[in-house]
Amino acid sequence: MSRENYSVLMSVYFKEQPNNLRQAIESMRQQTVPTDDFVLVCDGPLTDALDSVIDEEQEKFESVLHVLRLEKNEGLGNALNEGLKLCKNELVARMDSDDISRLERCEKQMGLFERYPEISLSSGTVSEFIDDPACPTGKRVVPITDEEIRVFSRKRNPMNHPCVMFRKSAVEKAGGYKETYHLFEDYYLWVRMLMKGFKARNSKDILLDMRSPEDMYLRRGGKKYADDMLRFHRWMKKSGWSSEAEYLTGAVPHAVVCVLPNGVRKMVYDRLH
């Protein structure tokens, strides 16, 4: 019996570095189990250099690469929803435009869906780097079983979004990505999927090398980020997904970390990982 194939879903916008995009796309092209459907969403007009990379990759992928160009940049959640409509396979592998998937990533994830056919959502460990994936600066480990993921999700994001693979139908039934909570689109989607009863399981393996530049910690801080994060956690509490105690011990300390100086915040995140 032939194995079910998968789609790749990626979004890129004009601020991306051309070489990063090239490496990200190539890491998916060279998978040990290749995709037959790569959907690349251009979230608004791109630079000539980025368009050149896409043209190069189109020649290599030929009919497998489908490029969707949106007229203007409206955010990652919207771009992914538009791209998801074009994905032809039930299994969809998310890929960011600046990360590098390990060559066996999709083969391992598809194997997980075969061993646990009840799951609709999966990710794995990611290795963080600044310039060279061979020189990692840390890693993000996530809970493994559905029960562990559900408990963990009440305080922190239980999935590594850059290497998520999910069932398209489950994401659509949960309402897709939403821009309600800026920078928390993926976390918001996972919780809504779990609330609807969809099951998840993560891999212990490192599936992806993720760029983690120093300014990443700036983006995870500041009053606006803290406000959005607290709004999201208040929604979880109001929805009955998390308790008052989990809000006080999860969201509130996280909000404090958000407004700490950048260097201190980096040390806290490093310890958490």
C-alpha positions in Angstrom: 0.0 0.0 0.0 1.4 3.4 -1.0 2.0 5.9 1.8 -0.2 9.0 2.0 1.7 12.1 0.8 1.8 15.5 2.5 1.6 19.2 1.5 4.1 21.9 2.6 2.7 25.2 3.7 5.1 28.2 3.8 4.5 32.0 3.9 7.1 34.6 3.1 7.1 38.4 3.2 9.4 41.2 1.9 11.7 41.4 5.0 13.0 37.9 4.6 16.6 37.3 3.6 16.9 35.6 0.2 19.5 33.1 1.3 17.4 32.1 4.3 14.4 31.5 2.0 16.6 29.4 -0.3 17.9 27.3 2.5 14.4 26.8 3.9 12.9 25.7 0.6 15.8 23.5 -0.2 15.6 21.7 3.1 12.0 20.7 2.1 13.0 19.8 -1.4 15.6 17.4 -0.2 13.4 15.5 2.3 13.9 11.7 2.3 10.2 11.5 1.6 9.5 14.3 -0.9 6.3 16.3 -1.0 4.1 16.3 -4.1 2.5 19.6 -3.2 4.4 22.7 -1.9 2.3 25.8 -1.4 4.3 29.1 -1.0 2.3 32.2 0.0 3.8 35.5 -0.9 2.3 37.8 1.8 2.3 41.0 -0.2 4.8 42.2 -2.8 8.4 40.8 -2.4 11.8 42.1 -3.3 13.4 41.3 -6.7 16.0 39.1 -4.8 13.3 37.1 -3.1 11.4 36.7 -6.4 14.6 35.4 -8.0 14.9 32.7 -5.4 11.3 31.6 -6.0 12.0 31.5 -9.7 15.0 29.3 -9.1 13.1 26.9 -6.9 10.2 26.8 -9.3 12.5 25.3 -11.9 13.7 22.7 -9.5 10.3 21.8 -8.1 8.5 22.2 -11.4 4.8 21.5 -11.0 5.1 20.6 -7.3 5.6 24.3 -6.2 2.5 26.4 -6.2 3.0 30.1 -5.6 0.1 32.2 -4.3 0.7 35.9 -4.4 -1.4 38.1 -2.1 -1.9 41.8 -3.1 -0.9 43.1 0.3 0.7 42.0 3.6 -2.1 41.1 6.0 -0.3 38.9 8.6 0.9 35.4 8.9 -2.4 33.9 10.1 -4.3 35.2 7.0 -1.5 34.1 4.7 -1.6 30.6 6.1 -5.3 30.3 5.8 -5.2 31.3 2.2 -2.4 28.9 1.5 -4.2 26.0 3.4 -7.1 26.3 1.0 -4.8 25.3 -1.8 -3.1 22.3 0.0 -4.3 19.2 -1.7 -3.2 16.6 0.9 -4.8 15.9 4.3 -1.4 16.0 6.1 0.2 19.5 6.0 3.8 20.3 7.1 4.3 23.9 8.2 7.6 25.5 7.3 8.9 28.9 8.1 10.8 30.9 5.5 14.0 31.2 7.5 14.4 27.8 9.2 16.0 24.5 8.0 14.2 21.2 8.3 16.3 18.1 9.0 16.2 15.8 6.0 14.2 13.0 7.7 11.8 15.4 9.3 8.7 14.7 7.2 9.4 11.0 7.0 9.5 10.8 10.8 6.4 12.8 11.2 4.4 10.8 8.7 5.6 7.7 10.6 4.2 9.2 13.8 0.8 9.7 12.1 0.9 6.1 10.9 1.7 4.7 14.4 -0.9 7.0 16.1 -3.7 7.4 13.5 -5.9 9.1 16.1 -3.7 12.2 16.2 -4.4 15.4 14.2 -1.4 17.5 15.3 2.3 16.9 15.9 5.6 18.7 16.2 9.0 17.9 17.7 12.2 19.3 19.2 13.9 22.2 17.4 17.6 23.1 17.6 18.2 26.9 17.8 21.1 28.6 16.1 22.2 32.2 15.2 24.5 31.8 12.1 25.4 28.1 11.7 23.1 25.2 12.4 26.2 23.2 13.3 26.7 25.5 16.3 23.4 25.4 18.2 22.7 27.8 20.9 19.9 25.8 22.6 16.9 23.7 21.9 13.2 23.7 22.5 11.8 20.5 23.9 8.0 20.0 23.9 5.8 17.5 25.8 5.2 14.2 24.1 1.8 12.5 24.8 -1.6 14.0 24.3 -2.2 14.2 28.0 1.1 16.0 28.7 0.4 18.4 25.8 -3.0 19.3 27.2 -1.7 20.0 30.7 1.3 21.9 29.3 -0.9 24.0 27.0 -2.7 25.6 29.9 0.5 27.5 30.8 2.7 27.5 27.7 2.6 26.7 24.0 2.9 22.9 23.7 4.0 22.8 20.0 7.0 24.0 18.1 5.1 25.8 15.3 8.1 25.8 12.8 7.9 22.0 12.5 4.2 21.3 13.0 2.4 18.7 10.8 -1.4 18.6 11.1 -4.5 17.3 9.5 -6.0 19.9 7.2 -9.6 18.9 8.1 -9.0 19.3 11.8 -7.5 22.8 11.4 -10.4 23.8 9.3 -13.0 22.4 11.8 -11.2 24.4 14.6 -11.6 27.6 12.6 -8.1 27.9 11.1 -5.6 30.6 12.0 -7.0 33.8 13.5 -5.3 37.1 14.1 -7.2 37.7 17.4 -4.0 37.5 19.5 -1.0 39.0 17.7 2.0 36.6 17.7 -0.1 33.9 19.4 -2.0 32.8 16.2 -0.5 29.3 16.4 -1.0 28.8 20.1 -4.6 30.0 19.8 -5.2 27.4 17.1 -3.7 24.5 19.0 -5.8 25.2 22.0 -9.0 25.4 20.0 -8.1 22.1 18.3 -7.5 20.5 21.7 -10.7 21.9 23.0 -12.6 20.3 20.1 -11.2 16.9 21.1 -8.5 16.6 18.4 -5.5 14.6 19.7 -1.8 15.6 19.5 1.5 13.9 19.9 5.1 15.2 19.6 8.3 13.6 18.6 11.4 13.5 20.9 13.6 13.9 17.8 15.1 17.1 16.6 13.2 17.8 13.4 14.3 21.3 12.5 17.1 23.9 13.0 15.5 27.3 13.9 17.2 30.7 13.5 17.1 32.5 16.8 18.8 35.8 16.4 19.5 38.0 19.4 16.7 40.4 18.6 14.2 37.5 18.9 14.1 38.2 22.6 13.2 41.8 21.8 10.1 40.6 19.8 9.1 38.4 22.8 9.1 41.4 25.1 7.6 44.8 25.8 4.3 46.0 27.1 2.3 45.2 23.9 3.5 41.6 23.8 2.7 41.2 27.5 -0.7 42.7 27.0 -1.5 40.4 24.1 -0.2 37.4 26.0 -2.3 38.2 29.1 -5.4 38.7 26.9 -4.9 35.3 25.3 -4.5 33.6 28.7 -7.6 35.4 30.1 -9.4 33.9 27.1 -8.2 30.4 28.0 -9.3 31.0 31.6 -12.7 32.4 30.6 -13.2 29.4 28.2 -12.6 27.0 31.0 -9.5 25.6 29.5 -7.2 26.9 32.2 -7.8 27.6 35.9 -7.2 30.7 38.0 -4.2 29.0 39.6 -2.8 28.2 36.2 -3.3 31.8 35.1 -1.5 33.1 38.1 1.4 30.7 37.9 1.7 30.7 34.1 0.6 33.9 32.5 1.4 36.4 35.2 5.1 35.3 35.7 5.4 35.2 31.9 4.1 38.8 31.7 6.7 39.9 34.2 9.4 38.3 32.1 8.2 40.2 29.0 9.0 43.6 30.6 12.4 42.6 31.9 15.5 44.0 30.2 16.4 42.1 27.0 19.5 40.4 28.4 17.7 39.1 31.5 14.7 37.9 29.5 17.1 35.9 27.2 18.6 34.2 30.3 15.1 33.3 31.5 14.1 31.8 28.1 17.4 29.9 27.9 16.7 28.3 31.3 13.1 27.4 30.4 14.3 25.6 27.3 
